[in-house]
Amino acid sequence: MTTTPERIDSAMLHPELRVECDPDAIIRDGHRLDHAEGTSKPLLPAPEPQPRGAKVRGNRPIDQQEAAARFIAATEHEKMHDERLWDLRQKRDREMHGIPEWEELRSLASAIKEHTLTHLDEYLGQFEANARSNGIHVHWARDAAEHNKIVHGILRDHGATSLIKSKSMLTEECGFRHYMASVGIEVIETDLGERIQQLDNEDPSHVVVPAVHKLRTDVAEVFSHTIGTDPGNTDVHYLAEAQREATRPLILKADAGMTGANFVVAETGTFVVCTNEGNADLSANVPKLHIASIGIEKIIPRLEHLAVLVRLLSRSALGSPMTQYTSHFRGPRAGGEMHVVLVDNGRSERLGLDEFWTSLKCIRCGACMNTCPVYRRSGGLSYGATYSGPIGLIIDPTFNARKYSNLPFASSLNGSYPRADLCVATCSGEAA
């Protein structure tokens, strides 16, 4: 068989030069010029490397300004991050204007949280009694270390060596995954954004959208190194499906599951988890053992109060009327076991601080982050802490005043931003 010159030429061409209907192609005498007589097509530039977060050096103060400068210098990342978060803010505003009673809802939410915080011991005791009557094992953790040891003890008693979990900022706060790795227990994040961050050995950069600082090229690179995807395929549907196929077998064979909670209802002894991927339901229901790690500030008195807060949460976070899944957990399923770990970790102390107690009203919607011009342009990882943006400026120094001493000044208003009118106007729980 002989090979025509046309076939040889076609085989030697780079695939980009064989694309049909190329608007940049040069046509002469009805034929496309593919060789030296045609103008060369420029090579695609290499993807911009993802800027990394703040450099953490033990207890030394975080240099947020240095990390922010590196993020801003990565212009593609900075532009995408700014526009993506401002889009969420605009969607939030459209939902807000669609509800005439929006400001009334915000005021009600603030009043509910304030009342609960001023009667915290009473409602926590009520929840414990009702949860126990529902068949839930209730534990109390003073701090992060005690939380991790309690969960480890539960897993050890059940011979569990693998645990699947849904997104939980509290477990990030407690350094849970690092602790579990040190005792030989595998933790698999099931939230897509959290899984991306876990595979890349990074903390979440946002309380709602953990990997929002990443371009699709960043995700493609992470997945190619960890789950074997095509490094050149940056299609979001392909990447999401590949992660699902890689993680689903781990979910099905896990020994235990963990969730957090968005709200805890004292009068019923129940808790509620709001998600958009359904991964919390898998974490709670596939394994027979379900552990929920919950901050004590998540408590609300009655079920009727839940309606107020649920109407605010997703609208403020993502600009959607509600999350795809609002799952109520009342007790263990048949043949299963459920544990709730109520965690303080500095919250009681913060409750007694005049300047900081209102931060316990926060429902973790992230609207303050989506609004803050400093956060949008510097990235969440530049703060070097579990909580970033305006709410982080308030919370983080209560965990470590020296390490996070610079963060309250990471704004254009010289430390006053958490109390600024814009922040108060945005905050769903008026925690600012």
Contacts in CASP RR format, 6 or more apart in sequence:
PFRMAT RR
TARGET T0000
AUTHOR 0000-0000-0000
METHOD contacts of the structure
MODEL  1
MTTTPERIDSAMLHPELRVECDPDAIIRDGHRLDHAEGTSKPLLPAPEPQ
PRGAKVRGNRPIDQQEAAARFIAATEHEKMHDERLWDLRQKRDREMHGIP
EWEELRSLASAIKEHTLTHLDEYLGQFEANARSNGIHVHWARDAAEHNKI
VHGILRDHGATSLIKSKSMLTEECGFRHYMASVGIEVIETDLGERIQQLD
NEDPSHVVVPAVHKLRTDVAEVFSHTIGTDPGNTDVHYLAEAQREATRPL
ILKADAGMTGANFVVAETGTFVVCTNEGNADLSANVPKLHIASIGIEKII
PRLEHLAVLVRLLSRSALGSPMTQYTSHFRGPRAGGEMHVVLVDNGRSER
LGLDEFWTSLKCIRCGACMNTCPVYRRSGGLSYGATYSGPIGLIIDPTFN
ARKYSNLPFASSLNGSYPRADLCVATCSGEAA
9 34 0 8 1.000
9 35 0 8 1.000
10 18 0 8 1.000
13 34 0 8 1.000
16 41 0 8 1.000
16 44 0 8 1.000
17 34 0 8 1.000
17 41 0 8 1.000
18 34 0 8 1.000
22 32 0 8 1.000
24 39 0 8 1.000
24 41 0 8 1.000
25 32 0 8 1.000
25 33 0 8 1.000
26 32 0 8 1.000
26 33 0 8 1.000
26 38 0 8 1.000
26 39 0 8 1.000
27 33 0 8 1.000
28 37 0 8 1.000
47 215 0 8 1.000
47 217 0 8 1.000
47 218 0 8 1.000
47 221 0 8 1.000
48 74 0 8 1.000
48 75 0 8 1.000
48 76 0 8 1.000
48 77 0 8 1.000
48 215 0 8 1.000
48 217 0 8 1.000
49 74 0 8 1.000
50 74 0 8 1.000
50 77 0 8 1.000
50 213 0 8 1.000
50 214 0 8 1.000
50 215 0 8 1.000
50 218 0 8 1.000
51 67 0 8 1.000
51 70 0 8 1.000
51 71 0 8 1.000
51 73 0 8 1.000
51 74 0 8 1.000
51 77 0 8 1.000
52 67 0 8 1.000
52 70 0 8 1.000
52 202 0 8 1.000
52 381 0 8 1.000
53 67 0 8 1.000
53 70 0 8 1.000
53 71 0 8 1.000
53 202 0 8 1.000
53 380 0 8 1.000
53 381 0 8 1.000
53 382 0 8 1.000
53 384 0 8 1.000
54 62 0 8 1.000
54 63 0 8 1.000
54 64 0 8 1.000
54 66 0 8 1.000
54 67 0 8 1.000
54 381 0 8 1.000
54 382 0 8 1.000
54 383 0 8 1.000
54 384 0 8 1.000
55 63 0 8 1.000
55 66 0 8 1.000
55 67 0 8 1.000
56 62 0 8 1.000
56 384 0 8 1.000
58 403 0 8 1.000
59 400 0 8 1.000
59 402 0 8 1.000
59 403 0 8 1.000
60 403 0 8 1.000
61 402 0 8 1.000
61 403 0 8 1.000
61 404 0 8 1.000
61 405 0 8 1.000
61 406 0 8 1.000
62 383 0 8 1.000
62 384 0 8 1.000
62 385 0 8 1.000
62 403 0 8 1.000
62 404 0 8 1.000
62 406 0 8 1.000
62 407 0 8 1.000
63 406 0 8 1.000
64 378 0 8 1.000
64 382 0 8 1.000
64 383 0 8 1.000
64 384 0 8 1.000
64 406 0 8 1.000
64 407 0 8 1.000
64 410 0 8 1.000
65 406 0 8 1.000
65 410 0 8 1.000
67 378 0 8 1.000
67 381 0 8 1.000
67 382 0 8 1.000
67 383 0 8 1.000
67 384 0 8 1.000
68 374 0 8 1.000
68 377 0 8 1.000
68 378 0 8 1.000
68 379 0 8 1.000
68 382 0 8 1.000
68 410 0 8 1.000
70 382 0 8 1.000
71 77 0 8 1.000
71 78 0 8 1.000
71 81 0 8 1.000
71 213 0 8 1.000
71 377 0 8 1.000
71 378 0 8 1.000
71 379 0 8 1.000
71 381 0 8 1.000
71 382 0 8 1.000
72 78 0 8 1.000
72 377 0 8 1.000
72 378 0 8 1.000
76 215 0 8 1.000
77 213 0 8 1.000
77 215 0 8 1.000
78 377 0 8 1.000
80 215 0 8 1.000
81 212 0 8 1.000
81 213 0 8 1.000
81 376 0 8 1.000
81 377 0 8 1.000
81 379 0 8 1.000
82 376 0 8 1.000
82 377 0 8 1.000
84 212 0 8 1.000
85 206 0 8 1.000
85 212 0 8 1.000
85 369 0 8 1.000
85 370 0 8 1.000
85 375 0 8 1.000
85 376 0 8 1.000
86 370 0 8 1.000
86 376 0 8 1.000
88 209 0 8 1.000
88 317 0 8 1.000
88 318 0 8 1.000
88 319 0 8 1.000
88 370 0 8 1.000
89 367 0 8 1.000
89 370 0 8 1.000
89 371 0 8 1.000
89 426 0 8 1.000
91 318 0 8 1.000
91 319 0 8 1.000
91 320 0 8 1.000
92 315 0 8 1.000
92 316 0 8 1.000
92 317 0 8 1.000
92 318 0 8 1.000
92 319 0 8 1.000
92 367 0 8 1.000
92 370 0 8 1.000
94 319 0 8 1.000
95 315 0 8 1.000
95 319 0 8 1.000
95 320 0 8 1.000
95 321 0 8 1.000
96 102 0 8 1.000
96 315 0 8 1.000
99 105 0 8 1.000
99 311 0 8 1.000
99 315 0 8 1.000
105 308 0 8 1.000
105 311 0 8 1.000
105 312 0 8 1.000
106 312 0 8 1.000
106 428 0 8 1.000
106 429 0 8 1.000
106 430 0 8 1.000
107 430 0 8 1.000
108 308 0 8 1.000
109 308 0 8 1.000
109 309 0 8 1.000
109 312 0 8 1.000
109 361 0 8 1.000
109 363 0 8 1.000
109 428 0 8 1.000
109 429 0 8 1.000
109 430 0 8 1.000
110 361 0 8 1.000
110 429 0 8 1.000
110 430 0 8 1.000
112 300 0 8 1.000
112 301 0 8 1.000
112 305 0 8 1.000
112 308 0 8 1.000
112 309 0 8 1.000
113 300 0 8 1.000
113 360 0 8 1.000
113 361 0 8 1.000
113 363 0 8 1.000
113 429 0 8 1.000
114 361 0 8 1.000
115 301 0 8 1.000
116 123 0 8 1.000
116 299 0 8 1.000
116 300 0 8 1.000
116 301 0 8 1.000
117 297 0 8 1.000
117 351 0 8 1.000
117 357 0 8 1.000
117 360 0 8 1.000
117 361 0 8 1.000
119 301 0 8 1.000
120 296 0 8 1.000
120 297 0 8 1.000
120 299 0 8 1.000
120 351 0 8 1.000
123 266 0 8 1.000
123 299 0 8 1.000
123 300 0 8 1.000
123 301 0 8 1.000
124 266 0 8 1.000
124 296 0 8 1.000
124 299 0 8 1.000
124 342 0 8 1.000
125 266 0 8 1.000
126 266 0 8 1.000
126 267 0 8 1.000
126 269 0 8 1.000
127 264 0 8 1.000
127 265 0 8 1.000
127 266 0 8 1.000
127 269 0 8 1.000
127 299 0 8 1.000
128 138 0 8 1.000
128 342 0 8 1.000
130 266 0 8 1.000
130 267 0 8 1.000
130 268 0 8 1.000
130 269 0 8 1.000
130 270 0 8 1.000
131 138 0 8 1.000
131 269 0 8 1.000
131 270 0 8 1.000
131 331 0 8 1.000
131 340 0 8 1.000
132 138 0 8 1.000
133 269 0 8 1.000
134 269 0 8 1.000
134 270 0 8 1.000
134 330 0 8 1.000
134 331 0 8 1.000
135 331 0 8 1.000
135 332 0 8 1.000
135 338 0 8 1.000
136 269 0 8 1.000
136 331 0 8 1.000
136 332 0 8 1.000
136 338 0 8 1.000
136 339 0 8 1.000
136 340 0 8 1.000
137 337 0 8 1.000
137 338 0 8 1.000
137 339 0 8 1.000
137 340 0 8 1.000
138 339 0 8 1.000
138 340 0 8 1.000
138 342 0 8 1.000
139 150 0 8 1.000
139 339 0 8 1.000
139 340 0 8 1.000
139 341 0 8 1.000
139 342 0 8 1.000
140 341 0 8 1.000
140 342 0 8 1.000
140 344 0 8 1.000
141 147 0 8 1.000
141 150 0 8 1.000
141 341 0 8 1.000
141 342 0 8 1.000
141 343 0 8 1.000
141 344 0 8 1.000
141 345 0 8 1.000
142 344 0 8 1.000
142 345 0 8 1.000
143 343 0 8 1.000
143 344 0 8 1.000
143 345 0 8 1.000
143 346 0 8 1.000
144 173 0 8 1.000
144 174 0 8 1.000
144 175 0 8 1.000
144 343 0 8 1.000
144 345 0 8 1.000
147 174 0 8 1.000
147 176 0 8 1.000
147 293 0 8 1.000
147 341 0 8 1.000
147 343 0 8 1.000
147 345 0 8 1.000
148 174 0 8 1.000
148 175 0 8 1.000
148 176 0 8 1.000
148 179 0 8 1.000
148 180 0 8 1.000
150 341 0 8 1.000
151 176 0 8 1.000
151 180 0 8 1.000
151 258 0 8 1.000
151 291 0 8 1.000
151 293 0 8 1.000
151 341 0 8 1.000
152 179 0 8 1.000
152 180 0 8 1.000
152 183 0 8 1.000
152 185 0 8 1.000
154 256 0 8 1.000
154 289 0 8 1.000
154 291 0 8 1.000
154 339 0 8 1.000
155 161 0 8 1.000
155 163 0 8 1.000
155 185 0 8 1.000
155 255 0 8 1.000
155 256 0 8 1.000
155 289 0 8 1.000
155 291 0 8 1.000
158 255 0 8 1.000
158 256 0 8 1.000
158 289 0 8 1.000
158 337 0 8 1.000
159 255 0 8 1.000
160 185 0 8 1.000
160 255 0 8 1.000
160 256 0 8 1.000
160 289 0 8 1.000
161 184 0 8 1.000
161 185 0 8 1.000
161 186 0 8 1.000
161 255 0 8 1.000
162 185 0 8 1.000
162 186 0 8 1.000
162 187 0 8 1.000
162 188 0 8 1.000
162 250 0 8 1.000
162 253 0 8 1.000
162 254 0 8 1.000
162 255 0 8 1.000
162 256 0 8 1.000
163 180 0 8 1.000
163 185 0 8 1.000
163 186 0 8 1.000
163 187 0 8 1.000
163 188 0 8 1.000
163 254 0 8 1.000
163 255 0 8 1.000
163 256 0 8 1.000
163 257 0 8 1.000
163 258 0 8 1.000
163 291 0 8 1.000
164 187 0 8 1.000
164 188 0 8 1.000
164 190 0 8 1.000
164 250 0 8 1.000
164 251 0 8 1.000
164 254 0 8 1.000
164 256 0 8 1.000
164 257 0 8 1.000
164 258 0 8 1.000
164 282 0 8 1.000
164 283 0 8 1.000
164 286 0 8 1.000
164 287 0 8 1.000
165 171 0 8 1.000
165 187 0 8 1.000
165 188 0 8 1.000
165 189 0 8 1.000
165 190 0 8 1.000
165 257 0 8 1.000
165 258 0 8 1.000
165 259 0 8 1.000
165 283 0 8 1.000
166 190 0 8 1.000
166 191 0 8 1.000
166 258 0 8 1.000
166 259 0 8 1.000
166 260 0 8 1.000
166 273 0 8 1.000
166 275 0 8 1.000
166 279 0 8 1.000
166 280 0 8 1.000
166 283 0 8 1.000
166 284 0 8 1.000
167 189 0 8 1.000
167 191 0 8 1.000
167 193 0 8 1.000
167 194 0 8 1.000
167 204 0 8 1.000
167 210 0 8 1.000
167 260 0 8 1.000
167 275 0 8 1.000
167 279 0 8 1.000
167 280 0 8 1.000
168 176 0 8 1.000
168 258 0 8 1.000
168 259 0 8 1.000
168 260 0 8 1.000
168 293 0 8 1.000
169 204 0 8 1.000
169 207 0 8 1.000
169 364 0 8 1.000
169 386 0 8 1.000
169 387 0 8 1.000
170 260 0 8 1.000
170 293 0 8 1.000
170 294 0 8 1.000
170 295 0 8 1.000
170 343 0 8 1.000
170 345 0 8 1.000
171 177 0 8 1.000
171 258 0 8 1.000
171 260 0 8 1.000
171 293 0 8 1.000
172 203 0 8 1.000
172 204 0 8 1.000
172 386 0 8 1.000
173 345 0 8 1.000
173 386 0 8 1.000
173 387 0 8 1.000
173 399 0 8 1.000
174 293 0 8 1.000
174 343 0 8 1.000
174 345 0 8 1.000
176 187 0 8 1.000
176 293 0 8 1.000
177 187 0 8 1.000
177 198 0 8 1.000
180 186 0 8 1.000
180 187 0 8 1.000
181 187 0 8 1.000
188 195 0 8 1.000
188 198 0 8 1.000
188 247 0 8 1.000
188 250 0 8 1.000
188 251 0 8 1.000
188 254 0 8 1.000
189 195 0 8 1.000
189 197 0 8 1.000
189 198 0 8 1.000
190 247 0 8 1.000
190 251 0 8 1.000
190 277 0 8 1.000
190 279 0 8 1.000
190 280 0 8 1.000
190 282 0 8 1.000
190 283 0 8 1.000
191 210 0 8 1.000
191 275 0 8 1.000
191 277 0 8 1.000
191 279 0 8 1.000
192 211 0 8 1.000
192 240 0 8 1.000
192 243 0 8 1.000
192 277 0 8 1.000
192 279 0 8 1.000
193 204 0 8 1.000
193 209 0 8 1.000
193 210 0 8 1.000
193 211 0 8 1.000
194 204 0 8 1.000
194 210 0 8 1.000
194 211 0 8 1.000
195 243 0 8 1.000
195 247 0 8 1.000
196 210 0 8 1.000
196 211 0 8 1.000
196 214 0 8 1.000
196 219 0 8 1.000
196 222 0 8 1.000
196 243 0 8 1.000
197 203 0 8 1.000
197 204 0 8 1.000
197 205 0 8 1.000
197 210 0 8 1.000
197 211 0 8 1.000
199 222 0 8 1.000
199 223 0 8 1.000
199 226 0 8 1.000
199 227 0 8 1.000
200 218 0 8 1.000
200 222 0 8 1.000
202 381 0 8 1.000
203 381 0 8 1.000
203 384 0 8 1.000
203 386 0 8 1.000
204 210 0 8 1.000
204 211 0 8 1.000
205 211 0 8 1.000
205 212 0 8 1.000
205 213 0 8 1.000
205 379 0 8 1.000
205 380 0 8 1.000
205 381 0 8 1.000
205 388 0 8 1.000
206 212 0 8 1.000
206 213 0 8 1.000
206 366 0 8 1.000
206 369 0 8 1.000
206 380 0 8 1.000
206 388 0 8 1.000
207 364 0 8 1.000
207 365 0 8 1.000
207 366 0 8 1.000
207 369 0 8 1.000
207 387 0 8 1.000
207 391 0 8 1.000
208 317 0 8 1.000
208 318 0 8 1.000
208 364 0 8 1.000
208 365 0 8 1.000
208 366 0 8 1.000
211 219 0 8 1.000
213 379 0 8 1.000
213 380 0 8 1.000
213 381 0 8 1.000
214 222 0 8 1.000
216 234 0 8 1.000
216 235 0 8 1.000
216 236 0 8 1.000
216 239 0 8 1.000
217 234 0 8 1.000
219 234 0 8 1.000
219 239 0 8 1.000
220 229 0 8 1.000
220 230 0 8 1.000
220 231 0 8 1.000
220 232 0 8 1.000
220 233 0 8 1.000
220 234 0 8 1.000
220 239 0 8 1.000
221 231 0 8 1.000
223 229 0 8 1.000
223 239 0 8 1.000
223 242 0 8 1.000
223 243 0 8 1.000
224 230 0 8 1.000
224 231 0 8 1.000
224 232 0 8 1.000
227 242 0 8 1.000
227 243 0 8 1.000
227 246 0 8 1.000
228 242 0 8 1.000
229 238 0 8 1.000
229 239 0 8 1.000
229 242 0 8 1.000
230 238 0 8 1.000
233 239 0 8 1.000
251 282 0 8 1.000
251 283 0 8 1.000
251 286 0 8 1.000
252 286 0 8 1.000
254 286 0 8 1.000
254 287 0 8 1.000
255 287 0 8 1.000
255 289 0 8 1.000
256 287 0 8 1.000
256 289 0 8 1.000
256 290 0 8 1.000
256 291 0 8 1.000
257 283 0 8 1.000
257 284 0 8 1.000
257 286 0 8 1.000
257 287 0 8 1.000
257 289 0 8 1.000
257 290 0 8 1.000
257 291 0 8 1.000
258 283 0 8 1.000
258 290 0 8 1.000
258 291 0 8 1.000
258 292 0 8 1.000
258 293 0 8 1.000
259 273 0 8 1.000
259 280 0 8 1.000
259 283 0 8 1.000
259 284 0 8 1.000
259 290 0 8 1.000
259 291 0 8 1.000
259 292 0 8 1.000
259 293 0 8 1.000
259 329 0 8 1.000
260 271 0 8 1.000
260 273 0 8 1.000
260 280 0 8 1.000
260 292 0 8 1.000
260 293 0 8 1.000
260 294 0 8 1.000
261 271 0 8 1.000
261 272 0 8 1.000
261 273 0 8 1.000
261 292 0 8 1.000
261 294 0 8 1.000
261 295 0 8 1.000
261 298 0 8 1.000
261 329 0 8 1.000
262 272 0 8 1.000
262 273 0 8 1.000
262 274 0 8 1.000
262 298 0 8 1.000
262 309 0 8 1.000
262 313 0 8 1.000
262 363 0 8 1.000
262 364 0 8 1.000
263 271 0 8 1.000
263 272 0 8 1.000
263 298 0 8 1.000
263 300 0 8 1.000
263 306 0 8 1.000
263 309 0 8 1.000
263 310 0 8 1.000
264 270 0 8 1.000
264 271 0 8 1.000
264 272 0 8 1.000
264 294 0 8 1.000
264 298 0 8 1.000
264 299 0 8 1.000
264 300 0 8 1.000
265 271 0 8 1.000
265 272 0 8 1.000
265 299 0 8 1.000
265 300 0 8 1.000
265 301 0 8 1.000
265 302 0 8 1.000
265 303 0 8 1.000
265 305 0 8 1.000
265 306 0 8 1.000
266 299 0 8 1.000
266 300 0 8 1.000
266 301 0 8 1.000
266 302 0 8 1.000
267 301 0 8 1.000
267 302 0 8 1.000
267 303 0 8 1.000
268 303 0 8 1.000
268 330 0 8 1.000
269 330 0 8 1.000
270 303 0 8 1.000
270 328 0 8 1.000
270 329 0 8 1.000
270 330 0 8 1.000
270 331 0 8 1.000
271 292 0 8 1.000
271 294 0 8 1.000
271 298 0 8 1.000
271 328 0 8 1.000
271 329 0 8 1.000
271 340 0 8 1.000
272 306 0 8 1.000
272 310 0 8 1.000
272 326 0 8 1.000
272 327 0 8 1.000
272 328 0 8 1.000
272 329 0 8 1.000
273 280 0 8 1.000
273 284 0 8 1.000
273 325 0 8 1.000
273 326 0 8 1.000
273 327 0 8 1.000
273 329 0 8 1.000
274 310 0 8 1.000
274 313 0 8 1.000
274 314 0 8 1.000
274 322 0 8 1.000
274 323 0 8 1.000
274 325 0 8 1.000
274 326 0 8 1.000
274 327 0 8 1.000
275 281 0 8 1.000
275 323 0 8 1.000
275 324 0 8 1.000
275 325 0 8 1.000
275 327 0 8 1.000
276 318 0 8 1.000
276 323 0 8 1.000
276 324 0 8 1.000
276 325 0 8 1.000
277 324 0 8 1.000
277 325 0 8 1.000
278 324 0 8 1.000
278 325 0 8 1.000
280 325 0 8 1.000
280 327 0 8 1.000
281 325 0 8 1.000
281 327 0 8 1.000
283 290 0 8 1.000
284 290 0 8 1.000
284 327 0 8 1.000
284 329 0 8 1.000
285 333 0 8 1.000
288 333 0 8 1.000
288 335 0 8 1.000
288 336 0 8 1.000
288 337 0 8 1.000
289 336 0 8 1.000
289 337 0 8 1.000
289 339 0 8 1.000
290 329 0 8 1.000
290 332 0 8 1.000
290 336 0 8 1.000
290 337 0 8 1.000
290 338 0 8 1.000
290 339 0 8 1.000
291 338 0 8 1.000
291 339 0 8 1.000
291 340 0 8 1.000
291 341 0 8 1.000
292 329 0 8 1.000
292 338 0 8 1.000
292 339 0 8 1.000
292 340 0 8 1.000
292 341 0 8 1.000
293 341 0 8 1.000
293 343 0 8 1.000
294 340 0 8 1.000
294 341 0 8 1.000
294 342 0 8 1.000
294 343 0 8 1.000
295 342 0 8 1.000
295 343 0 8 1.000
295 344 0 8 1.000
295 345 0 8 1.000
295 347 0 8 1.000
296 342 0 8 1.000
296 343 0 8 1.000
296 344 0 8 1.000
296 347 0 8 1.000
296 348 0 8 1.000
297 347 0 8 1.000
297 360 0 8 1.000
297 361 0 8 1.000
297 362 0 8 1.000
300 306 0 8 1.000
300 309 0 8 1.000
309 363 0 8 1.000
310 322 0 8 1.000
310 326 0 8 1.000
311 322 0 8 1.000
312 363 0 8 1.000
312 365 0 8 1.000
312 428 0 8 1.000
312 429 0 8 1.000
313 322 0 8 1.000
313 323 0 8 1.000
313 363 0 8 1.000
313 365 0 8 1.000
313 428 0 8 1.000
314 320 0 8 1.000
314 321 0 8 1.000
314 322 0 8 1.000
314 323 0 8 1.000
315 321 0 8 1.000
315 322 0 8 1.000
316 363 0 8 1.000
316 365 0 8 1.000
316 366 0 8 1.000
316 367 0 8 1.000
316 426 0 8 1.000
316 428 0 8 1.000
317 365 0 8 1.000
317 366 0 8 1.000
317 367 0 8 1.000
329 338 0 8 1.000
331 338 0 8 1.000
332 338 0 8 1.000
346 398 0 8 1.000
346 399 0 8 1.000
347 360 0 8 1.000
349 398 0 8 1.000
350 356 0 8 1.000
350 357 0 8 1.000
350 359 0 8 1.000
350 360 0 8 1.000
350 395 0 8 1.000
350 398 0 8 1.000
351 357 0 8 1.000
351 360 0 8 1.000
353 398 0 8 1.000
356 394 0 8 1.000
356 395 0 8 1.000
356 398 0 8 1.000
358 430 0 8 1.000
358 431 0 8 1.000
358 432 0 8 1.000
359 391 0 8 1.000
359 394 0 8 1.000
359 395 0 8 1.000
359 398 0 8 1.000
359 431 0 8 1.000
360 431 0 8 1.000
361 429 0 8 1.000
361 430 0 8 1.000
361 431 0 8 1.000
362 391 0 8 1.000
362 395 0 8 1.000
362 427 0 8 1.000
362 429 0 8 1.000
362 431 0 8 1.000
363 428 0 8 1.000
363 429 0 8 1.000
365 428 0 8 1.000
366 391 0 8 1.000
367 426 0 8 1.000
367 427 0 8 1.000
367 428 0 8 1.000
368 389 0 8 1.000
368 390 0 8 1.000
368 391 0 8 1.000
368 423 0 8 1.000
368 426 0 8 1.000
368 427 0 8 1.000
368 432 0 8 1.000
369 375 0 8 1.000
369 376 0 8 1.000
369 380 0 8 1.000
369 388 0 8 1.000
369 389 0 8 1.000
369 390 0 8 1.000
369 391 0 8 1.000
370 376 0 8 1.000
371 390 0 8 1.000
371 422 0 8 1.000
371 423 0 8 1.000
371 426 0 8 1.000
372 389 0 8 1.000
372 390 0 8 1.000
372 411 0 8 1.000
372 417 0 8 1.000
372 423 0 8 1.000
373 412 0 8 1.000
374 389 0 8 1.000
374 410 0 8 1.000
374 411 0 8 1.000
374 412 0 8 1.000
374 417 0 8 1.000
375 388 0 8 1.000
375 389 0 8 1.000
375 390 0 8 1.000
378 410 0 8 1.000
379 388 0 8 1.000
380 388 0 8 1.000
380 389 0 8 1.000
381 388 0 8 1.000
382 388 0 8 1.000
382 410 0 8 1.000
383 389 0 8 1.000
383 392 0 8 1.000
383 396 0 8 1.000
383 407 0 8 1.000
383 410 0 8 1.000
385 392 0 8 1.000
385 396 0 8 1.000
385 399 0 8 1.000
385 404 0 8 1.000
385 407 0 8 1.000
386 396 0 8 1.000
387 395 0 8 1.000
387 396 0 8 1.000
389 410 0 8 1.000
390 411 0 8 1.000
390 417 0 8 1.000
390 418 0 8 1.000
390 423 0 8 1.000
390 432 0 8 1.000
391 418 0 8 1.000
391 431 0 8 1.000
391 432 0 8 1.000
392 407 0 8 1.000
393 407 0 8 1.000
393 408 0 8 1.000
393 410 0 8 1.000
393 411 0 8 1.000
393 415 0 8 1.000
393 417 0 8 1.000
393 418 0 8 1.000
394 408 0 8 1.000
394 418 0 8 1.000
394 431 0 8 1.000
394 432 0 8 1.000
396 404 0 8 1.000
396 407 0 8 1.000
397 404 0 8 1.000
397 405 0 8 1.000
397 407 0 8 1.000
397 408 0 8 1.000
408 415 0 8 1.000
408 418 0 8 1.000
409 415 0 8 1.000
411 417 0 8 1.000
413 420 0 8 1.000
417 423 0 8 1.000
418 432 0 8 1.000
419 432 0 8 1.000
420 432 0 8 1.000
423 432 0 8 1.000
424 430 0 8 1.000
424 432 0 8 1.000
END
